[in-house]
Amino acid sequence: MKYYVMTLFPEMFETVMTGSIMGRAVDAGHISYEIENIRDYTPDKHNRVDDYPYGGGAGMVMEAEPVYRCYEEVCSKAGHPVKVIHLTPQGKPFTQELAAKYAGETELAFLCGHYEGIDERVLEEIGTEDVSIGDYVLTGGELPAMVMMDAIARLVPGVLGNSDSSCEESFSDGLLEYPQYTRPEEILGRKVPEILLSGHHKNIEKWRLEQSIERTKTRRPDMFEKYESKK
Ligand code: 6GU
């Protein structure tokens, strides 16, 4: 998987792309990335990338030209047109299902908006897929891009060591994950559920499924309804 990022804040991506599992995936060659600073593509001698909105109103709008020139550079580096995901609260909701779909691509470009948004004409010209990570408003598309890059990367084959670890977990079967415990057997006056010490793998599996169902029912009734209707 190759990620291209178009942003006004390239430095925000460094710790996420070099740390932890993502850093390892990059070092191992499962993931590669290029960060483009949209400001490098402005023709303006004062490096301006935004301007007042036609029709008036609060805030500034990101200009079409630097974004389009940046996009052209990404396509020229890739050697062909690249699918562009535009991060915006107006986008369709990002879900595990969408993450799995994007994990099947070989390249993805993320366009991070700022200010009051990006000139609509360049979004139309590129044909962006607009995606939101939830019903709240952030100051820019950088954090959402990183959220998506992380969720997609862990579904790319080889990124997680244990090939099982992305299938048994929350969401992939429509249920939340069961609770986990590690040593010691007792802490803060609380014991590990007896069944997990029993060595009865069938019973443990059954207990975990019950826990998953109970959690989903109480914490995410919306998910539980879908799970029930799919059975
Ligand atoms: Cl993708 N962008 C911004 N600015 N805010 C958001 C978002 C995206 N998703 C949820 N809130």
Boltz pocket constraint, residues with backbone or C-beta under 6 A from the ligand:
constraints:
  - pocket:
      binder: B
      contacts: [[A, 86], [A, 87], [A, 88], [A, 89], [A, 91], [A, 113], [A, 131], [A, 132], [A, 133], [A, 134], [A, 135], [A, 136], [A, 137], [A, 138], [A, 139], [A, 140], [A, 141], [A, 144]]
      max_distance: 6.0
